[in-house]
Amino acid sequence: MIEQLKAALAKGVDGLDDRQAEQAARTAVDFMKDRLPPPIADRLEELVDGDGEGDVDFGQLGSTIKGFLGR
């Protein structure tokens, strides 16, 4: 998923090279992880570090979020 985020950043910002896109993507992910409850931040880490397909059980992620929100 980090590669997809890098590509989106590079496409959306003129003149952003690959290194800058990587740095921006990591900064954005770290920002989100620092503000999410640990179970959700852990799932985000799994998603970002994997290929973004099949590495995270989205049903379980949804249950974790619902549990955190008390739903």
C-alpha positions as CSV (number, residue, x, y, z in Angstrom):
1,M,0.0,0.0,0.0
2,I,2.9,2.4,0.6
3,E,3.8,2.2,-3.1
4,Q,0.2,3.2,-4.0
5,L,0.3,6.1,-1.6
6,K,3.7,7.2,-3.0
7,A,2.3,7.0,-6.5
8,A,-0.7,9.1,-5.6
9,L,1.5,11.7,-3.9
10,A,3.9,11.9,-6.9
11,K,0.9,12.2,-9.3
12,G,-0.8,14.8,-7.2
13,V,2.2,17.1,-6.5
14,D,4.2,18.4,-9.4
15,G,7.9,18.0,-9.0
16,L,7.8,15.5,-6.2
17,D,10.5,12.8,-6.7
18,D,10.4,9.2,-5.5
19,R,12.4,9.9,-2.3
20,Q,10.2,12.9,-1.4
21,A,7.0,10.8,-2.1
22,E,8.3,8.0,0.1
23,Q,9.1,10.5,2.9
24,A,5.7,12.1,2.6
25,A,3.9,8.8,2.6
26,R,5.8,7.6,5.7
27,T,5.1,10.8,7.5
28,A,1.4,10.6,6.7
29,V,1.2,7.0,7.9
30,D,3.1,7.8,11.1
31,F,0.8,10.8,11.7
32,M,-2.2,8.5,11.5
33,K,-0.7,5.7,13.6
34,D,0.2,8.2,16.4
35,R,-3.4,9.3,16.6
36,L,-5.2,5.9,16.3
37,P,-5.9,3.5,19.2
38,P,-3.2,0.7,19.3
39,P,-5.4,-2.1,17.8
40,I,-6.3,0.1,14.8
41,A,-2.7,1.5,14.4
42,D,-1.4,-2.1,14.4
43,R,-3.7,-3.0,11.6
44,L,-2.7,0.1,9.6
45,E,0.9,-0.9,10.0
46,E,0.1,-4.4,8.7
47,L,-1.7,-2.9,5.7
48,V,1.1,-0.4,4.9
49,D,3.9,-2.9,5.3
50,G,2.2,-5.5,3.2
51,D,1.2,-5.4,-0.5
52,G,-2.1,-4.0,0.5
53,E,-4.0,-7.1,-0.7
54,G,-4.9,-9.9,1.6
55,D,-2.6,-8.9,4.4
56,V,-5.3,-7.5,6.6
57,D,-8.6,-9.1,7.5
58,F,-10.8,-6.2,6.8
59,G,-13.7,-7.9,8.7
60,Q,-11.5,-8.0,11.8
61,L,-10.4,-4.4,11.2
62,G,-14.0,-3.3,11.0
63,S,-14.8,-5.3,14.2
64,T,-11.9,-3.6,16.0
65,I,-13.1,-0.2,14.9
66,K,-16.7,-0.9,15.9
67,G,-15.5,-2.2,19.3
68,F,-13.4,0.9,19.9
69,L,-16.4,3.1,19.0
70,G,-18.7,1.0,21.2
71,R,-20.9,-0.2,18.4
